[in-house]
């Protein structure tokens, strides 16, 4: 059994201990990053004359062959080699012989694994940022297509006021933009090269860590060898980003789960994103959205797992840190799946415009508009609130409509009322009269759509 550390040990490790401690079953995903990092490291060793140029070239040549095998999916991982580093090292030695033994000069698995994880995160963060942008584009296209549709908006899941459907959709675009900002910030903090920190104290050999950083495309080199090998903040941040993304996905999913019910019937979710019932043949269930909502719990638990894992660890490296990978890999994979599914949702979602048109006629939706009508005529906010509240209550109790009140009846509630207040009792007028920046006013929403098109398609 291949190990990189067995020379001091008098006997073999227990087979159950090996099974318990080996990480190759999940860290095989880091193979290409391990090879890329090793190529840059070998080139640096040759450049700095720590090993001969001939040996450096042999190592690089062998690693590039392994890299091709990995990219083609034909590299054979040895389950008896405890981790990805041992797998690559063993495969390299089979290819080039004893020169492979010089590759591990001036580094440790402690700094190598951080390098692999950072390279992995940098790639995945960009992939997720791009996928978020694709989701934003699909939402924006849906909003633009339905920019004249008016929908009820809710507080406490009770009908409150009316807004443009596009305005509601742009709220999703805004929250996703914040997600992209957080992901970008995490990318910037991850973009520092740790290799060469060795086990924890650095090396007495004349290495050039900045050269390795440049070769690998890092913006900077880590400044403290102790922090370099013990830092997992970038993983915590990545998991936090995934958890917040999941929270946003879950809220989006919940909106459409509710909107797709027969009681609401605002939208029709494509059959490809639904399932049926084993007993009720009429059912069309939004299971994919429910699973997105459910999988968010796992994103939260993965973040919590990582925080608990790190909470009591002394500096520097501890074997506990091997367990940072499963929650990260799982969260990254789930988030990418969710992004793809939600993008398909908006690409295929249909709006039941007739239903929505009939749902935005309730005069209660326009209570704030009537209240602000009185405020414009000099009535205080408190008095206007009480007047409109009383008027709506009495109309509701009597089964009458504000639109049917005479001028005299209106003035019984407030002398400031004129018949022109009835112009406010329709959804188109309600959204049109909004003036504040960021409101549901159609002209302002149109500007926002144009702004997002410019930003997302730049």
C-alpha positions, 0 to 999 in steps of 0.5 A: 500500500502506497504512503508518502510518510511510512519510513518512521513506522515500525508496522502497518496501519490497521486496515480499518484505520486506513478505510476510516482515514483515506480521502481518495473516494472524494478528493479524486475530484482535485486531480487536475488541480493537483497536477497543475499545481505540481507542474508549476512547482516542478518548474520552479524547482528547476528554475531555482536550481533546487533540482536539475533542469533535466529532472524538472523537465522529466517531472513536468513531462510525466505530469502533463501525460497524467493531466491528459489522462485525467482530462480524458477520464482514463486516469486510474485512481488507486483506492489503496493510495490514501489521497489524491496527492499519493495517487498522482505521486505514485502514477508519476513514479511509474511513468518517469522513475526516481525523478518523481521522488524530487517533486515533493521537495519544498512542499508538504501535503499541508500546503498542497491541499490548500492549493488544490482547494483554492484552485477548485474554488476559483474555478467553481466560483466563476462557474457559479457567477456565470450560472447566476448571470444566466438565471438573471437573464432568463428572469429578465427575459420573462419580465420583459415579455410580461411587463404589462401584466399586473399581479397582487403583491403580498405582505404576511401572505395577505393581498396588499397592493398591486405591482407589475409582474416585471417589478416582482421579477426584478426583485429576484434579479436584484437579490441574485446580483448581491449573490454575485457580489458576494461570490466575487468578493470570495473569489478575490480573497481566495486568489492567493497562492499558498504553495511553498509554505510547506508543513507550517514554517516555510523552507530553507531552500531558495524557492520562488513562491511568487513565480509559482503564483504567476504560473498558476495565475494567482493575483498574490502569494500568501504572506504567512506560512502558518495561516497559509496551511490552516486557513479555510476561510475561503471554504467557509465563505463559499459555503456561506455564499451557497447557503445564501443562494439557496435561501434565495432559490427557496424563496423564489421556489416558494413564490411559484409553488404558491402561484401554481396552486389551483387557489392562486393559478397565477402561473403554469409550470412546465410539465418537465419540472413537475411530477404526478401522484401515484394515487391521484391521477389528476395531480401536477405537483411542483416537486422540483421546486419543492426539492429546491426548497428542501435541498436548501436545508443541506446547504445550511447544514454544510455551512454549519458543519464547516464552522463547527469543524473549525471552531476548536482547531488549534493552528496549524494543520489538523487532520480534521481539515480533511473533512472540509471537502465533502460539504463543499463539493456537495454544496457546489454541486447542489447550487449548480443544479438548482441554478440550471433548474431555475433557469429552465423554470423561467424559460418555460413558465407561462402566465395565466393573464386572464386569472390575474386580470380578475384578481386585481380588481378588489378595491382594497388594493387601492387603499393606499392610493386613496389615502395618498389622494387625501394627503395631497389635499392636506389631510394628515397621514393619521387622519387619512389612514383612519378615514380610508380604513373606516370607508373600506370597513363600512363598504365591506360590511354593507356589501357595497363598492367605493366606486358606487358611492355618490359624491355626497356619500364620499364627502360624508367620510371626508369633505376633501373627497371629489368624484375624481378619487374613483379614477384610482380604483383600477390596477393600471392607475395604481401602478402608474401613479407611483413616483418614488425611485425603485417603485412599480411605475411602468416607466421606471420598471422599463428603465430598470429592464433596460439597465439590467439588459445593459449590465447583463449583456455587456 
